[in-house]
Structure formats: C-alpha cells, structure tokens
Amino acid sequence: MAGNILGGIVMRKIVPMIEELVRDALSATTDARKFDNGNVSAGKRTRRRMQILRKAAKNIRVEIQKTRKERKAKKECKK
C-alpha cells in the first residue's frame, strides 16, 4: 500500500512517488472488481485504500510545494 509515501518524506524524487501511488491504485482494482460484483466487504477495503491514496497524493503535493519554495528561496539568495 502507500505506506512508503505516508512516512516521512525526505526530499525524494517526485516521479517515483507518483509511480508508487499509481501502482498502489492499480492494486486496488481487485477489491473494486469484487465490490462491483456485489461484495460489500471489498467496498470497505477499497474505500479504505482510496483514503490512504488520497493522503499519499496530498503528501506529494506538499512535497512539490515545499520544493518549489526552497528553489525559489535559493534562487533569490543567488541574486
């Protein structure tokens, strides 16, 4: 699951983070298919996983914003 993304992010590259998020989302399709076929428990698992992915996506957005601010500050220091 998205455990690696939710842990402390220490200047990781963004592309691998997004790739991990996509892999985790694709792995949720098994339970989503079960839910589509009437399995209520699979729906609960899918919702839980989507919540984790939502938090992971938010962490990626925060990391991007933090990196942008750091780059901007570094650029202004050079002036």
C-alpha positions as CSV (number, residue, x, y, z in Angstrom):
1,M,0.0,0.0,0.0
2,A,1.0,3.6,0.2
3,G,2.9,3.2,3.5
4,N,6.2,4.3,2.0
5,I,4.6,7.6,0.8
6,L,2.9,8.4,4.1
7,G,6.1,8.1,6.1
8,G,8.4,11.0,6.5
9,I,9.3,12.3,3.1
10,V,12.9,13.3,2.9
11,M,13.5,15.0,-0.5
12,R,12.5,12.1,-2.6
13,K,12.1,12.5,-6.3
14,I,8.5,13.1,-7.3
15,V,8.3,10.7,-10.2
16,P,9.0,7.6,-8.2
17,M,6.5,8.8,-5.6
18,I,3.8,9.1,-8.2
19,E,4.7,5.8,-9.8
20,E,4.3,4.1,-6.4
21,L,0.9,5.9,-6.0
22,V,-0.2,4.6,-9.4
23,R,0.9,1.0,-8.5
24,D,-1.0,1.2,-5.3
25,A,-4.1,2.5,-7.0
26,L,-3.9,-0.3,-9.6
27,S,-3.6,-2.9,-6.9
28,A,-6.9,-1.7,-5.5
29,T,-8.7,-2.8,-8.6
30,T,-9.0,-6.4,-7.4
31,D,-11.2,-5.4,-4.5
32,A,-13.0,-2.8,-6.7
33,R,-14.0,-5.6,-9.1
34,K,-15.2,-7.7,-6.2
35,F,-17.3,-4.8,-5.0
36,D,-18.7,-4.3,-8.5
37,N,-19.8,-8.0,-8.3
38,G,-21.7,-7.4,-5.0
39,N,-19.1,-8.0,-2.3
40,V,-19.8,-5.3,0.4
41,S,-16.6,-6.0,2.4
42,A,-14.5,-5.4,-0.7
43,G,-16.1,-2.0,-1.0
44,K,-15.0,-1.2,2.5
45,R,-11.4,-2.2,1.7
46,T,-11.5,-0.2,-1.5
47,R,-12.7,2.9,0.4
48,R,-10.0,2.5,3.0
49,R,-7.3,2.1,0.3
50,M,-8.6,5.2,-1.5
51,Q,-8.4,7.2,1.7
52,I,-4.8,6.1,2.1
53,L,-4.1,7.1,-1.5
54,R,-5.7,10.4,-1.0
55,K,-3.4,11.2,1.9
56,A,-0.4,10.0,-0.1
57,A,-1.4,12.3,-3.0
58,K,-1.7,15.2,-0.6
59,N,1.8,14.4,0.7
60,I,3.2,14.5,-2.8
61,R,1.5,17.9,-3.4
62,V,3.0,19.2,-0.1
63,E,6.5,17.9,-1.1
64,I,6.2,19.6,-4.5
65,Q,5.1,22.9,-2.9
66,K,7.9,22.7,-0.4
67,T,10.5,22.0,-3.1
68,R,9.2,24.9,-5.2
69,K,9.5,27.3,-2.2
70,E,13.1,26.0,-1.5
71,R,14.1,26.5,-5.1
72,K,12.6,30.0,-5.2
73,A,14.4,30.9,-1.9
74,K,17.7,29.5,-3.2
75,K,17.3,31.5,-6.5
76,E,16.6,34.7,-4.6
77,C,19.7,34.2,-2.4
78,K,21.9,34.0,-5.5
79,K,20.8,37.4,-6.6
